Structures are given as C-alpha cells and as structure tokens.
Amino acid sequence: MSKLLFLICVLISFSSFAEKIKLSTVSLEIPDKAAQGNKTSKAKDGVSTYSFTRLRADSTAFNYYYSFKYGKALFEFRETCKADIWEWLESSYKPKTARKKEFKNFKVEAFENLENDLLDMKLQKFRIEYADGLRKLTLIYKLDETTQFMASVKSAFPAKDFLAAQDTLVSFLETATQRVPKIKPHQSFEQEGEIAENISHHIVNLPFALSNDFDNPVVEVTADDKIIVAFAHSDGSEVLVLNKEMKLESKFHHPRLIHAIKSIDDGFFAVSSDDYNLLRYNIYPSIYLTKHKPDGSLVFTQSFFKKDNTTAPGNQTFDYYSRDNVCLEIADSIGIVYTTAEKKVGFKKTVQTGAYKTFSIETGFLKKGKKDLWHVSHCFAQKSVQHENYAYLFSIGDNDPRGLSLSKVDLTIHKDSTDSTSFWHETLVPIKGILGDNYVADSHISAPIVWNDNLYIALETEEEAKTNHDPNPRSANRGMNDIFIVKCDLNGEEVKVTQLTKTKAIEETNPKISIVDGRMLCIYNELKYNNNGMVKEIDEKYVYLDERIIRKTKAAKLDSYYENERRKDSRMPDSGINRDGNEFVKLSDGRIVWVRLMKNTRQLEVITIKG
C-alpha cells in the first residue's frame, strides 16, 4: 500500500510540475504543458539604434525573449538592460486603432498591482492592439534604473478566450523572481609590449545594470581629478562620479540624454537632448545646454534647438544621426556648442546641416554671435578640441562638402563684438561617392589633439572612397575601412594624410589617439567577419607614432578585462561598437583615462595609461 501511495505522489508531483524559464535575470514559472507540443523559442539578437550602418553585426542592443503557445494564446517575455524596448514599441508595430468597444476586452488594471514583489506597481507602459479580430496586450515593467521586462499576450480567438489568456498571464507574472547574476572574478592576463609598464586596469562595480543605448559613455575630468561618467538611455542618463583611485564616489540621474560634458572650476556644463525613444523620421528631439554644480544639481538650462513644427520654413531642429553628434568646448569665459541639425528651406526641402552657437559660462547663449554659421550638410559626426582661445571643430559630412572638414572659431571675439566672421573652414580630406548616397555614415573620427602646434585626428574610412561594393543600395558600408591619421597646422594648411592600416579582409575601426611620453599612441580595433557578414573576431591593437606619423613600434595586441571577459557572463553581444568606450581624457598627472562598460553590464573597466 505504501508503494502505491508513493507512486501516486510521484505522478501528482510530476503532473503539477512547473517549468522555470529564465531570461537575463528574471525567472517565471509556466506549466509543463506550455513546452509540450509547442515550439518554445529562446533567442539572443542585436538591434542597431545608432546609425544606418553595420546593423546586426555591430549592434549593442541585447534582446532575450522566450515565447510559447499555451491554450488559445501566444505568450512572449523579454528583458533588457538596454531600454530599447521603448523604441521597439514605437517603431515596430503599427496596428489599427482599437475600437472603443474593444477596451472592455483588455484587463490592463489586473497587471498594475500584481501580487508579486518584483513587478508590483512597476508597470511603466502598456499597448493595446486590435485588428481584424486579432488582439494583443503588451506590458512593460521597469525593474530598476535601466532594466525593463516585457510581457505580452496575443490571441485571434473570441474575446472570452483572450480574457482568459490575460488571467493566465497574470498567474505567470505572479511567479516572477529576479536574480542578480553573480559576477565571477576576472581572469588575470599578461600584457605584452612597450605599453605593459604604463597601463593599469581597474574594475568598478555598479549598483545596477547599466544601459548601453548610446554606445559611448561621456567622460570628463574635473579640476580636482574626479571623473564624471555619463551613460544615456531612453529615460535619461545615469551619471557616475569616480575619484582618482577609480572608486565609485557618487551617482545621480539626469532626466535627459547627455551627449557632452565640459568641466569648469565650480561644476560642469552638459549638452543633452530628449525624446530619444520617439526618434524616427520627422520626429526630432530638443537639445539643451545645462550648467551644474559639482554634485549634479542644476544651475540653469537653456534650449538650443527646440522641437517645433518641422514643417515651418526656416525651422531648425536637433537630429541624431550617429554616436558622435555633439561637441562642447569652453575657452576663457565663452563656450561653443556644435551639433547636427535639420533645417527646413521652404515648405518641402530639408537640409541636413551642422551648426554652432556660442554661450557665456555665466549667463548662457549669447545674443551676439548666435547666428548659425557655416554648415556641413548631412553631417554624421563632429569632434572638437580647444586650444588657447580657439575651438577647432571637425565634421564628417556627406554632401556640400563630402569628407572631413575643419572649422576654426575664435571664441573670445564674441565677448565684445557682433562679428560672425571670426572663423574659417577647410575640407581636409575629400571623400568621393555617389550623389545623395549616405556614404560617410560608415566613417568615424577620433577626438582631435593639438601637438607641437599641429592638429591631429584619426579617420576611419575606406581607401580612396571606392565605389559601392555592397549590392544593397541602402547600405552605407562600402567594404573594409582602414585607419588614416590626418595632420595639419593650426591654420588648416599643409595637410598630410597617412594611411596607418591597409588590410584586405580585416576592418580597422574605432581609432583613438593621445600623446604619451612624447609620442602618439593610437589604439584601434581589428574586426574579422564570417561568411554571413557578422563579426567573428575582434582584437584590440596599439601602436606608437612620432609627430611625422611614422611608426615607432609595430602594432601589438592590447589586452584588457573586457577583451578576456567570459562569453557566458555577457549580457550584450560582442561588437566593435561595444568596445569603443569614451574618447581619451587626461588627469592632471598626465594619465589617460579610458572607460568601458563590461559586457556583463554591471561593471566598468577603467584603463589608465601613463602620459
């Protein structure tokens, strides 16, 4: 009798078994029947958000979803620490508007106050869809500063079945739990070559998973050698402050997306924008200049470009084309903002431009010198450097002119003059291409530097701007890019372009340059692709150059914790863009600082190099 009772208990426990499905950090219980006789899918994928180019191969999005059919409905769950769900919701689905009579068939209120500690009162957004008898309810829960969890239920059966499916979804969500991944100690490594004695690696543990919406963190060094690190995402920016020992000292949230920071004696300035989640054609965010105290509190804010009616002639609005879209420089008491914009000319024509405006560090934008100056049309990237009283502004434009251009602006002249001609412009590297083609969207530039009264900048593009190698007419990737170093004097003359790399099957990307110990250090990525055009292997390289752009060392492999991070610990795909990090900044002792978000999304690697 006892054996029979034991078998009955075993059968009961087996039939009531609930399968535990695991996403990135969230787990849910579902009936075993959900996985029986249905195709259950798990997937990782990437979705590009920064430009038209590279798409899946270099995406930084991290999508993890689990979907299955159960009863008369399809259920789907997804989690991300990237906050790109907002953009996915806005751009991917375009259903017919739900009829008023359909609202009674959606039980949204049942998902607002779940009997679950993880999701209770964390419903951030929902979406109702109805078209031709097909109903779908999509829910987004915000778990912490950057982590979002999505659940949806869809059914083409009668309304009573859809209502029952929503009750089932409630029961699934009430089992949700979250586990913070345990990060294992990183493996040690031995750096080789000349840089070994001068490079240090620091790991900074974060209080939550960081979003990586904008591939590069914005990094700035304060007057007392604290390091400001800002990561932007759909809901604003998470700003971290590190001390000079590379320890996390404080953090704060800024409600906008920070693109650039410039430190001053009593705080810092920032340029930021809003409405990133709505970013698609004909919807443009506003852009703002803000002044902050050292703790991040706001002193004042002013709009640079306002999100106005884009159909109005002469209206100009900020637009986000690439990751390198805003410059901020300050000389003396005057600053300058340089950014991408779109401007309406007449009622139909849109001109894509670059424009800049000057401001006082005490009062904000100047009435004098506020006139929009020279434009680089269809501008995909801007970088800048300040030297003495001048701001040197570099642009990658795709038309009028197409190529790498330089502007020099005397900032201090605006203090006591309305003259707007205190600048000049030169096209340093013309790039050929088909008229109207987005060729240079696949070209990038480093932050420029001034060295021995010369300007230097690293350019990533294709040799001699070859014709289209890609059969896709909408693609901007024209083959394998290489690294070029561009040198000119402070008057934009005597331009010299040196090709640093030249490989047929390997693409060199993400160049960064700085002066260390009387030589130029250049760090870049080598990308190798598989037969499907996806990134197969990425190596980081470094090389030392003299002021004539002649190699002083052979290119050697650069090692790092990021380079050696365990693949199974990753919460985002490995790509050249992930590895980019910030543009180099310097501490007062001359050390270079390079910050990257680890692929586990819960740590930073801060690399310092003696200068």
C-alpha positions in Angstrom: 0.0 0.0 0.0 2.8 2.4 0.8 4.5 1.7 -2.6 1.2 2.6 -4.3 0.8 5.8 -2.3 4.4 6.7 -3.2 3.7 6.2 -7.0 0.6 8.3 -6.7 2.5 11.1 -5.1 5.2 10.9 -7.8 2.6 11.1 -10.5 0.8 14.1 -8.9 4.1 15.9 -8.4 5.1 15.2 -12.0 1.8 16.4 -13.5 1.9 19.6 -11.5 5.5 20.4 -12.3 6.0 24.0 -13.4 8.9 24.7 -15.7 11.2 27.6 -14.7 12.0 29.8 -17.7 15.0 32.1 -17.2 15.6 35.3 -19.1 18.6 37.5 -18.4 17.8 38.0 -14.7 14.1 37.3 -14.5 12.6 33.8 -14.0 9.0 32.7 -14.4 7.1 29.5 -13.8 4.9 28.1 -16.5 3.0 24.8 -16.7 4.9 21.9 -18.3 2.2 21.7 -20.9 3.3 25.0 -22.3 6.5 23.4 -23.6 4.9 20.1 -24.7 3.8 20.0 -28.3 4.7 23.7 -28.9 7.8 25.2 -30.4 9.4 27.0 -27.5 11.9 29.6 -28.5 14.8 31.3 -26.8 16.9 33.8 -28.7 19.6 36.5 -28.4 19.8 39.1 -31.1 21.0 42.6 -31.7 19.1 45.6 -33.0 21.0 48.6 -34.2 20.0 52.0 -32.9 22.9 54.3 -33.6 23.1 54.7 -37.4 22.1 53.2 -40.7 25.2 51.1 -40.9 26.6 47.9 -39.6 23.2 46.9 -38.3 23.2 43.5 -36.6 26.9 43.0 -36.9 27.8 45.8 -34.6 24.6 46.3 -32.6 24.8 47.0 -28.9 21.2 46.0 -28.1 20.6 43.0 -26.0 17.3 41.2 -26.6 16.4 38.0 -24.9 13.0 36.6 -25.3 11.0 33.4 -24.5 7.7 32.7 -26.4 5.3 29.8 -26.5 1.8 28.9 -27.3 -0.5 27.9 -24.4 -4.2 27.3 -24.7 -5.6 29.7 -27.2 -2.9 32.5 -27.0 0.7 33.3 -27.7 2.8 34.5 -24.8 6.1 36.3 -25.0 8.5 37.6 -22.4 11.6 39.7 -22.9 14.1 41.5 -20.7 16.8 44.0 -21.5 19.2 46.3 -19.7 19.3 48.5 -22.7 15.9 50.3 -22.6 15.5 49.9 -26.3 12.1 48.4 -25.7 10.6 51.9 -26.0 12.0 52.3 -29.5 10.9 48.8 -30.4 7.4 49.5 -29.3 7.1 52.8 -31.1 8.6 51.7 -34.4 7.9 48.0 -35.0 4.1 47.8 -34.6 1.6 49.9 -36.5 -1.8 48.3 -35.7 -5.2 49.7 -36.4 -6.6 51.8 -33.6 -8.5 49.7 -31.1 -12.3 50.4 -31.3 -13.8 51.7 -28.1 -16.0 48.6 -27.7 -12.8 46.6 -27.6 -11.4 48.3 -24.5 -13.6 46.0 -22.3 -11.7 43.0 -23.5 -8.3 44.3 -22.2 -7.7 43.8 -18.5 -4.8 46.3 -18.0 -5.8 47.0 -14.4 -5.1 43.4 -13.5 -1.4 44.0 -14.3 -0.9 47.2 -12.4 -1.0 45.8 -8.9 0.3 42.3 -9.2 0.7 40.1 -6.1 4.4 39.9 -6.8 7.2 41.8 -5.0 9.2 42.2 -8.2 6.5 43.6 -10.5 4.0 45.2 -8.2 3.5 48.9 -9.0 6.2 48.8 -11.7 4.1 48.8 -14.8 5.6 51.6 -16.9 3.7 51.4 -20.2 1.2 49.2 -22.0 0.0 49.0 -25.5 -3.4 47.7 -26.8 -3.7 46.4 -30.3 -6.7 45.2 -32.2 -7.0 44.5 -35.9 -9.4 42.1 -37.7 -10.2 40.0 -34.6 -6.5 39.8 -33.5 -5.9 41.2 -30.0 -2.6 41.9 -28.3 -1.7 43.4 -25.0 1.9 44.4 -24.4 3.2 45.4 -20.9 6.5 46.9 -19.9 7.7 46.8 -16.3 10.7 48.9 -15.2 12.7 46.9 -12.7 15.4 49.4 -11.9 17.1 52.5 -13.4 17.8 50.8 -16.8 16.4 47.2 -16.7 13.0 46.6 -18.3 10.9 43.5 -18.5 8.2 43.0 -21.2 5.3 40.5 -21.3 2.6 40.2 -24.0 -0.3 38.0 -24.8 -1.9 37.7 -28.2 -4.9 35.8 -29.5 -7.1 35.5 -32.6 -9.8 33.6 -30.8 -13.1 35.1 -29.4 -12.9 37.8 -26.7 -13.7 35.3 -23.9 -10.6 33.3 -24.8 -8.5 36.5 -24.8 -9.8 37.5 -21.4 -9.0 34.0 -20.0 -5.5 34.2 -21.6 -4.9 37.5 -19.7 -5.8 35.8 -16.4 -3.3 33.1 -17.3 -0.6 35.8 -17.9 -1.4 37.3 -14.5 -0.7 33.9 -12.9 2.6 33.6 -14.8 3.7 37.1 -13.8 2.9 36.4 -10.1 5.7 33.8 -10.1 8.3 36.2 -11.4 11.5 36.5 -9.4 14.8 38.3 -10.2 18.3 37.0 -9.5 21.2 39.3 -9.8 23.9 37.4 -11.7 27.0 36.6 -9.7 30.0 38.1 -11.4 33.0 35.8 -11.2 36.4 37.2 -10.7 38.0 38.2 -14.0 40.9 36.1 -15.2 44.3 37.7 -14.9 46.4 38.3 -18.1 49.8 39.4 -19.0 50.1 42.5 -21.2 53.0 42.4 -23.7 54.9 45.1 -25.5 56.0 48.7 -24.6 52.7 49.6 -23.1 52.9 46.9 -20.4 54.8 49.1 -17.9 52.5 52.1 -18.3 48.9 50.6 -18.4 46.7 49.8 -15.4 43.2 48.2 -15.3 40.6 49.0 -12.7 37.2 47.3 -12.2 34.3 49.5 -10.9 31.3 47.6 -9.5 28.0 49.3 -10.3 24.8 49.4 -8.1 22.7 48.3 -11.0 22.9 47.1 -14.6 23.7 50.0 -16.9 22.0 50.6 -20.2 24.2 50.9 -23.3 21.8 52.7 -25.6 24.4 55.3 -26.6 27.4 53.2 -27.3 30.0 55.6 -25.8 29.9 56.9 -22.3 30.6 60.6 -22.0 33.6 61.1 -19.7 35.1 64.3 -18.3 37.8 65.1 -15.7 37.0 67.8 -13.1 39.5 70.4 -11.8 40.2 68.1 -8.7 40.7 65.0 -10.8 37.3 63.4 -10.3 36.0 61.5 -13.3 32.4 62.1 -14.5 31.0 59.2 -16.5 27.5 59.5 -18.1 25.6 56.7 -19.8 22.5 57.7 -21.7 19.3 55.7 -22.3 15.7 56.2 -23.1 14.8 57.6 -19.7 17.8 60.0 -19.3 21.3 59.5 -18.2 22.9 57.7 -15.3 25.9 59.8 -14.1 28.7 58.2 -12.0 31.5 60.1 -10.3 34.8 58.3 -9.7 37.7 59.5 -7.6 41.2 59.5 -8.9 41.7 56.0 -7.3 39.0 54.8 -9.7 36.4 54.1 -7.0 32.7 55.0 -7.3 32.2 58.0 -5.1 28.6 59.1 -6.0 25.9 58.9 -8.7 22.9 60.8 -9.8 20.3 60.7 -12.6 19.8 63.4 -15.2 16.4 63.3 -17.0 17.8 63.9 -20.4 20.3 62.2 -22.7 23.8 63.6 -22.1 25.9 64.0 -25.3 28.8 66.1 -24.0 30.2 67.4 -20.7 32.8 70.1 -20.1 34.2 70.8 -16.6 34.6 74.3 -15.1 36.1 75.4 -11.8 32.7 75.3 -9.9 30.9 72.5 -11.7 30.3 71.5 -15.3 28.3 72.1 -18.4 26.4 69.5 -20.3 24.6 69.3 -23.7 21.7 66.9 -23.7 18.5 66.0 -25.6 15.1 64.4 -25.0 12.7 62.2 -26.9 15.2 59.6 -28.0 12.5 56.9 -27.7 10.5 58.6 -30.4 13.4 59.0 -32.7 12.3 58.3 -36.3 11.8 60.3 -39.4 10.1 63.7 -38.9 10.2 63.5 -35.1 13.2 65.4 -33.7 14.2 66.0 -30.0 15.0 69.3 -28.5 18.6 69.9 -27.3 19.6 71.8 -24.2 22.6 73.4 -22.6 22.7 73.0 -18.8 25.0 74.2 -16.1 25.5 72.0 -13.0 27.1 72.2 -9.6 29.7 69.5 -8.8 27.0 67.3 -7.2 25.0 67.4 -10.4 22.3 69.9 -9.2 21.1 72.3 -11.9 22.1 75.9 -12.1 20.3 76.8 -15.3 19.1 75.3 -18.5 18.5 76.7 -22.0 17.2 75.2 -25.2 19.5 75.2 -28.2 17.2 73.7 -30.8 13.5 73.4 -29.9 11.3 70.6 -31.1 8.9 72.9 -33.0 6.8 72.3 -36.0 9.2 70.8 -38.5 7.0 71.8 -41.5 7.6 75.5 -40.9 10.1 77.2 -43.2 13.4 78.0 -41.6 12.8 75.9 -38.5 15.9 74.1 -37.3 15.8 71.0 -35.0 18.3 68.7 -33.5 18.6 65.3 -35.1 20.5 62.2 -34.0 22.4 60.6 -36.9 25.3 58.9 -35.1 27.0 58.4 -31.8 29.4 61.3 -32.5 26.9 64.2 -32.8 27.7 66.9 -30.3 30.7 69.0 -29.4 31.1 71.2 -26.4 34.2 73.4 -25.8 35.0 76.3 -23.5 37.8 78.9 -23.8 38.1 81.8 -21.2 34.5 82.6 -20.3 33.0 81.7 -23.6 31.8 78.3 -24.8 30.5 76.8 -28.0 28.1 74.0 -28.9 28.5 72.3 -32.3 25.9 69.7 -33.4 23.9 68.1 -36.1 20.6 69.7 -37.2 18.0 69.6 -39.8 16.6 72.8 -41.3 13.6 73.4 -43.4 14.1 75.5 -46.5 10.7 76.4 -48.0 7.9 74.1 -47.3 9.3 70.8 -48.6 13.1 70.8 -48.8 15.0 69.6 -45.7 18.7 70.4 -45.4 20.8 68.3 -43.1 23.4 70.6 -41.5 25.9 71.2 -38.7 25.5 74.4 -36.8 27.1 76.0 -33.7 26.2 78.7 -31.2 28.3 80.4 -28.5 27.4 81.0 -24.9 28.7 82.7 -21.7 29.5 80.4 -18.8 27.7 82.8 -16.6 24.5 83.7 -18.4 24.1 81.1 -21.2 23.6 81.6 -25.0 24.9 84.9 -26.4 22.7 87.2 -28.5 25.9 88.2 -30.1 27.4 85.6 -32.3 24.3 83.4 -32.1 23.8 83.4 -35.8 24.2 79.9 -37.4 27.5 79.9 -39.2 28.9 77.6 -41.8 27.1 74.2 -42.3 28.3 70.8 -43.2 25.4 69.1 -44.9 24.3 65.6 -44.0 26.7 65.6 -41.1 27.3 62.2 -39.4 30.0 63.0 -36.9 31.5 66.0 -35.1 34.5 66.2 -32.8 36.4 69.2 -31.4 39.4 70.4 -29.4 40.0 73.7 -27.7 43.5 75.3 -27.9 44.1 78.7 -26.4 41.1 80.9 -27.4 40.1 78.8 -30.4 37.7 75.9 -30.9 38.7 73.6 -33.7 35.6 71.8 -35.0 35.9 68.7 -37.2 33.0 67.3 -39.2 32.2 64.3 -41.4 29.8 65.5 -44.0 28.1 63.5 -46.8 27.4 66.4 -49.1 28.5 70.0 -49.6 31.2 69.1 -48.7 31.5 65.3 -48.5 34.5 64.4 -46.4 36.4 65.5 -43.3 36.2 69.3 -42.7 37.7 71.7 -40.2 36.3 74.9 -38.8 38.3 77.3 -36.5 36.4 79.7 -34.3 37.9 82.5 -32.2 35.6 82.3 -29.2 36.7 85.3 -27.2 35.9 87.8 -30.0 32.2 87.3 -29.2 32.6 89.0 -25.8 32.7 92.4 -27.3 31.8 92.1 -31.0 28.9 91.1 -33.1 31.3 89.9 -35.8 30.4 86.4 -37.0 33.3 86.1 -39.4 35.9 85.0 -36.8 36.1 81.6 -38.3 37.3 79.7 -41.4 36.7 76.3 -42.9 38.8 73.8 -44.8 38.0 70.4 -46.3 40.9 68.4 -45.2 40.0 65.0 -46.7 37.5 64.9 -49.6 35.6 61.7 -49.9 34.2 60.6 -53.2 30.8 59.0 -53.6 27.6 58.8 -55.5 25.5 62.0 -55.1 22.9 61.6 -52.5 24.4 58.4 -51.1 24.9 58.0 -47.4 28.5 57.0 -47.9 30.2 58.5 -44.9 27.8 57.1 -42.4 30.3 54.3 -42.1 33.2 56.7 -41.4 34.2 57.7 -37.9 36.8 60.1 -36.4 38.7 60.2 -33.2 38.8 63.1 -30.8 41.4 65.5 -32.3 44.5 66.6 -30.4 47.0 69.5 -30.6 50.6 68.5 -30.6 53.6 70.8 -31.3 51.4 73.4 -33.0 49.7 70.9 -35.2 46.3 69.3 -35.3 46.0 65.5 -35.5 42.9 63.4 -35.9 42.4 59.7 -36.8 39.9 58.9 -39.5 38.3 55.6 -40.1 37.1 55.2 -43.7 37.8 53.4 -46.9 40.9 53.9 -49.1 40.2 56.3 -51.9 36.4 56.1 -51.2 35.8 53.2 -53.6 32.5 52.7 -55.4 29.7 50.7 -53.9 30.9 47.2 -53.0 27.6 46.3 -51.3 24.7 45.1 -53.5 22.3 46.6 -51.1 21.7 50.2 -52.4 20.6 51.4 -48.9 23.7 50.2 -47.2 26.5 52.7 -46.4 29.1 50.0 -45.7 31.4 50.1 -48.8 33.8 47.4 -47.8 36.6 47.2 -45.2 37.6 50.5 -43.5 41.1 51.4 -42.6 42.7 53.9 -40.2 44.2 57.2 -41.5 45.9 59.9 -39.5 45.3 63.5 -40.7 47.8 66.2 -39.7 47.6 69.9 -40.4 48.9 73.1 -38.9 46.7 75.4 -36.8 45.7 77.3 -39.9 44.4 74.2 -41.6 47.2 74.3 -44.2 49.9 71.8 -45.1 47.5 68.9 -44.7 49.1 65.4 -44.6 47.1 62.2 -44.7 48.9 59.0 -43.7 47.3 55.6 -44.1 48.1 53.7 -40.9 46.5 50.3 -41.7 45.9 48.5 -45.0 44.3 45.1 -44.9 42.1 43.4 -47.4 40.0 41.0 -45.2 40.2 42.8 -41.9 38.4 46.1 -41.0 40.1 48.6 -38.7 37.7 50.7 -36.6 37.3 53.0 -33.6 40.6 54.8 -33.6 41.7 56.8 -30.6 44.8 58.9 -30.2 46.7 60.7 -27.5 50.2 61.9 -26.7 52.1 59.9 -24.1 55.7 60.4 -23.2 56.5 62.5 -26.3 54.9 60.0 -28.8 51.4 59.5 -30.2 49.6 56.4 -29.0 46.9 55.1 -31.4 44.5 52.3 -30.2 42.0 50.7 -32.6 40.0 47.5 -33.3 40.6 44.8 -35.9 37.3 43.2 -37.0 37.1 39.9 -38.8 33.8 38.8 -40.4 32.4 35.4 -41.2 30.8 34.5 -44.5 27.4 35.9 -43.4 28.9 39.3 -42.7 28.7 39.0 -38.9 31.6 39.9 -36.7 33.6 36.7 -36.0 36.6 38.0 -34.1 37.7 41.3 -32.6 41.2 42.2 -31.5 42.4 45.5 -30.0 45.7 46.9 -31.2 48.0 49.7 -30.3 50.9 51.4 -32.0 53.2 54.3 -31.2 53.9 57.0 -33.8 56.1 60.1 -33.9 54.9 63.6 -35.0 55.6 62.8 -38.6 53.1 59.8 -38.3 55.9 57.3 -38.7 55.6 54.1 -36.7 58.0 53.8 -33.8 56.7 50.3 -32.8 54.9 47.5 -34.6 51.2 47.2 -34.0 50.7 44.9 -31.0 47.7 43.3 -29.2 46.2 45.3 -26.3 44.9 43.1 -23.5 42.1 44.0 -21.1 39.5 42.6 -18.7 36.9 43.5 -21.4 38.9 41.6 -24.0 39.0 38.5 -21.8 35.5 38.6 -20.3 33.8 35.3 -20.2 31.3 35.0 -23.0 28.8 33.2 -20.8 28.7 36.2 -18.5 27.8 38.6 -21.2 24.6 40.5 -21.2 25.2 42.1 -24.6 26.8 40.9 -27.8 30.4 41.3 -28.6 30.9 44.0 -31.2 33.3 46.7 -32.2 31.0 49.4 -31.1 30.6 47.9 -27.6 34.4 48.2 -27.3 34.6 51.8 -28.2 34.3 53.4 -24.8 34.9 57.2 -24.3 37.3 59.5 -26.1 40.5 59.7 -24.1 40.6 62.3 -21.3 43.6 63.2 -19.1 44.1 63.6 -15.4 46.4 66.3 -14.0 49.3 63.9 -13.7 49.1 63.2 -17.5 47.4 59.8 -17.2 45.0 58.9 -20.0 41.6 57.6 -18.8 39.5 55.2 -20.9 36.2 53.9 -19.6 34.2 51.0 -21.0 31.0 49.2 -19.8 31.8 45.5 -19.4 29.6 43.1 -21.3 28.1 41.9 -18.0 26.6 45.4 -17.8 27.3 45.6 -14.0 30.9 46.7 -14.1 33.1 49.3 -15.7 36.6 48.7 -16.8 38.7 51.9 -16.4 42.0 51.8 -18.1 44.7 54.3 -17.3 47.9 54.9 -19.3 50.8 56.9 -18.0 51.3 60.0 -20.1 
